[in-house]
């Protein structure tokens, strides 16, 4: 075979490029896409036959049936459009045509609101699961409704709400002494309420239920959970290892091993990200959430409701001009008017906390580790008093 000169090679190269451009122009005309976009999309396919790649793209565009795709943004907006607080969302299979039309209408209305995509910069971090994080939180809201505790569950118990308050206040101190995660504390209180709703417990066994709930929560949340002997010691040997193990079996069996109910702290982190709040506001919201743990009247609210109300009250206390904007409404799924009754009850708890007998949470958040949040002057401001008295 005769070797080609450089000029001949350039001529052939130009001819190939002209043919390639002609094919791309034809593809752009068929698909309605600009030549620049076609070139960029075919960049990874240049190593193979350009014409074959272009024809495949054209076939995919032409043959693909028209249907509504469900991106992560539409998934979230559709879930908000169909969701009512306290009611699990319907699955797409259970929706008829008229319902889908209403969803589409609500979706179009939502699109007119300026809602920020708070996950747009998280694509490089696989731990944040930005592709399906909205679906995860939709499922968590469904799960908290399924595992909801009734507000008057203690009516059939021999114990009362005051005993529960004493127990939770003591557990906050135990949690702090063991240097445990915040998730462990919230899960502990949650397990206590769910078990007490199912099983009658005598007064002398209530503390056993409490330490066993924390023992289980530590196994579920902690990387290095305390040993069972530590819980025997913390009760001043009121219960043995055998008694704790027996109660552990009873609790897990009674709850059908369902320990996955979402926690307030899970929703608070998501809401704080949506609101772009400062660490001080986030810590204050955590303090407000923990203040609700010993309060029996707050059991009736879902973790997502308490998290949203705590963040809103925190924002209002530290910044009077703060707004519960459309982005926060979208990601929390709660409006300002819906949260207001919960905020008023929370403000009442804050207002009475300085004179309360149970000071574990206030003492905990008075340390520099928690920015001395419980000592803020805003917690005794006229705003708190006004909300508490309404």
N, C-alpha and C positions, 0 to 999 in steps of 0.2 A: 504494500500500500504506500502511495506517495505521501510524503509529509506535506502538510499545509503550511503556507507562509503565515506570518502574524497578521498581515492585512486580510488574508482569506479567513482566518479564524475570527477576526473582528467582524468581518462581513456576515459570517454564519451566526455569530453571537447576536449581532444586531437583528438579523432576520428572525432568530428564535425569540428575541425580546419583543419584536413587533408582533409576531404571531401570538405570543403570550398575552400581550396587551390587548390584542384583538379579542382573544377568548375571554379575558376578564371584562372587557367592555360589553361583550355579548351576555355574560353572566350577570353583570350589573343591570343591564336592560331587562332581563327576565325576572330578577329578584327584587328590583326596586332599591337596591343598596348601592351606595357610592363606590366608585372604583377604589378609592383609598381604603374603605372598610373591607372590601373584598380582598385587597392585597394583604391587609393586616391579618385577616382571619386565615388566609391561606399561607401565612408565613411559615408555619410549622410543617406544611405539606409541600414545600418547594423541593424537598429532596426527592420526591416522586414525580410522576407525570402530572404537569399542571392541568392539562386538559381533563384528565381523569378525575383529579381532585375537584375541579370546578364543576364537572357534571354531577358528581356526588352531592356537592353542596346544593346545586340547583334542584336535584331530585328530592332532597330532604325538605327544601323550602316549599316546593310545589306540592309534594305528596302529603306533607304533615297536615292532619286535620285541624281545623280551627277549634280551639277550646281555650277556656280560661285557665291560665297557669296559676299555681299557688306559690308565690314567693314567700319569703319569711315576713316581708312587710304586709302582704295581703293576708297571710295567715293570722298575724297578730290583730290586724284591724277587723277581720271577720270575727275573730273570737270576742273582741270587745263589743262589736255591733250586736252580737247575739247573746251576750252574757248579762245576766242580772245578778246583783250581789246575793250570795247565799244559794244560788241555783246552779247546778253543774251544767255546762254547755252541752247542747245536743251534738251528737256525731253527725257528720255529713250524710251518712246512710239514712238517718231518721228524718231528714228534711225533705219536704215536698217542693214542687216547683214554685209555689207561691212564696214559701219561706225563703227560697234562694233568691227570688226577686227582691224581697224586702232586704235581704242581706246585701245584695248588690247596690241597692239604693242607699242604704246606710253607709256602705263602704265608700261610695262616691262622695257622700257628704263629709265623711271623715277625711278624705283626701284633700279637701279644701282647707282644712285646718293645718297650720304650720306645726307639724310634729317632727321632731328631730330623731334621726336614726342613731341611737346611742351605741350601736354595735358596729358602725361603719368602719371603725379603725381597729377592730379586733380580729380581723381575718388571719393575721399571722400568729395568733395565740390559740392553739388548739384547746387549751384548758377552758377558755371562755365559751366555746361551743356556739359561736355567733350564728352559725347556719340554722340552728334549731333551738336557740335559747328561748324564743317566744313560745314555742310549742311546749317546752319543758315547764315554763311558768303557767301556761294554760292547764297543763295536767296537775300541777301542784295546787292550783285553785280548786280544781275538781276534787282532788284528794282531801283537802282540808274540809270540804263540805261533806264528803262521805264519812269522815272520821270525826265529825263535829260532836262536841259534848253538850248535852242539854243543860240549860241554865239552872234548873232546880233539881239536879241529880242527887243532892245531899238530903232531900226530904225523907228518903227511905233509909238513911244511915243513923247509927247511934251517935255518931260524931257530928259536930256542927262547924260552921264556917270559921269561927274563932280558932278552933283547934287546927284547922287547915292553915290559917294565917301563921300561927305559931310554928308549925312544922316547916312551912316554906321559908320563913324568916331564918330559922335555924339552918336549913339546907343552903341558903345563900352564904352563910358563914362557913359551912363545911366546904362548899364549892371554892370559896376564896382561899381557904387554908390549903386545899389540895392543888391549887393553881390549875384548875381545869378550864377547858374551852367554854365559851359562852353557849355554844350549841348544847353542851352537856347539861347546863342548868335549865334551859328552856325545855329540853327533851325530858328531863327529870320531872318537872312540874306537870308536863303534859301526860306522862305515863301515870302519875298519881291520879289525876282527874279521870282519865279514861278507865283506870282500874276501879276506882271508887264508884264510878257510875254502874259498873257491872256487878261488883261483889260487895256484900256488907262487910264492914271492918269494925272490930271493937276498938275501944279507946286505947287499950294496952298494946295493940298491934299497929297503930297508925304510924309510929316512928319506924317500925320494921318495914312497912310499906314504903316509907320515904327513903330509907337508906338502900333498900333493894332496888327501887326505881333509879337511884343515882348509880348504883352498881351496874345495872343494865345499860344505862345511858353512857357510862364510861366505856364499857365494852364496845358500844356502837360508835362512839364519836372519837375517843381518845386513841392516840398511837401507843401510849404507855399508861394504861389504866391502873389505878391503885389496886392493891391486892385485897382480897376479901377480909384479911386480918385487919387492915386499916379501917374498914367500916365497923368491925367489931370494937376496935379501940375507940373510934370516934363516938360510939354510943355508950362508952364507959362500961362495956361488957354487959349491957342490958340484954343483948341477943348473942347467940352463938353462931359460928360459921354454918352449922347445920340448919339453923332456923332461916338464915339468909338464903341459903341454897334452896330450901323448900319453898320459900316465898318467891324466889326467882322463877321456879318452875310453874308455880301457880299463876304468877303475873303473865308470863310469856304464853302459857296455855290459854288463859282468859282473854288475852288480847289477840289470840290466834297468830302470834309472832309478827304482828303488824306494827312495826316501829317506824315506819317511813312517813308519818304525818309531817307536813312541812312546818317549819318553825318561823317565828317572827323575824329572827335575824336574817333568814334567807331572803325574805321580801324586803327588809330594810335596805340591804345592800343593793338590791336592784333599784329601789326607789331613790336612794341616795345618788346612784349613778345617773339616773334620769334627771334628777334635780340639780346635779353638779354642785352639791353642797360642800361646805368646808368640813374638815375633821371635827371641829368643835360642834357643829350642828349635828353631825352624825353621832358623836358621842353623847350629846344631850338626848337625842332620840333613843339611844340604847338605854340610857338611864330612865327615861320615861316608860319604856317597855318593861324594864325590870321592876319598876314600882308597881306595875299592874299584876305581877306574878302572885303576891300574897292576897290579892283582892278577889274574893269569890264572885263578886258581881261582874267581873270582867271575863269570866270563863265562857260566857255566852258568845263572845265575839271570835271571829276567825283570826288566825295569825296575820293574814294579809291586811285585815281591817285595822288591827292594833298597830302594825308597822306603819301603815299609811297615816293614821291619826297621830302617831308619835312624831313622825317626821314633819308633818304639817305644823304641829304645835311647836316643835323645836325651831322651825323656820320663822314662825311668827314671833316667838319670844326673842330671838337674836336679831331679827330684821323685820321691823314692823311693815316694811314695804314689800315683803316677800309675797309671791303669788303662787297659787296652786295652778300652774299653767297647763295648757293642753298636753304637753309632753308627759307631765306627771299624771294627769288624768288617764292618758292612754296606757302608760305602763303599769300604773297601780290598779286601773279599772274602776276607780272610785272618784266621784266628784266631791267638791267642797261641801255641798249641802248634805250629801250622804254621810260624810265623816263627822260633821259637826256634833251630833249627839254623843259620839264616842269621845271626841275632843273635850267636850264639857265634863264628862265623867272623869277623864284623865286629869283635867285641870283641878277638879275637886280633890282627887287623890294627892296631887302635888301640893295643893293649898293646905291640906290637913297633915301632910307628912312631918313637918317639924315638931308637932305635938303628939305624934303617934308613939306608942310603946315599942313599936317594932322598927328599929333603925338600921338593920343590917345593910339594906341597899344604899341608904344615904351615907352610912359610914364608909362603905366600899367606894363610892364615887366621890368621896371627899379627898381621896389620895391623889398625889400628883400623877400617878400612873393613868388615871382617868380624867386628867386635866382639871381636877377639883370642881367637877361639873355641879355636884350637889350643893356647892356653896355660892353659886351664881346669884347675883342680886335679882336677875330677871325672873327667878323662880318664885319670888315674893312680890312681883310687880303688880300694878293695878290690872294688867291684862289677865293674869292668872285669877285674881280675885273676881273680876267681872265674869269670866267664863265659868268659874266654879259656882257662882251664885245664880246663874241663869237657869 
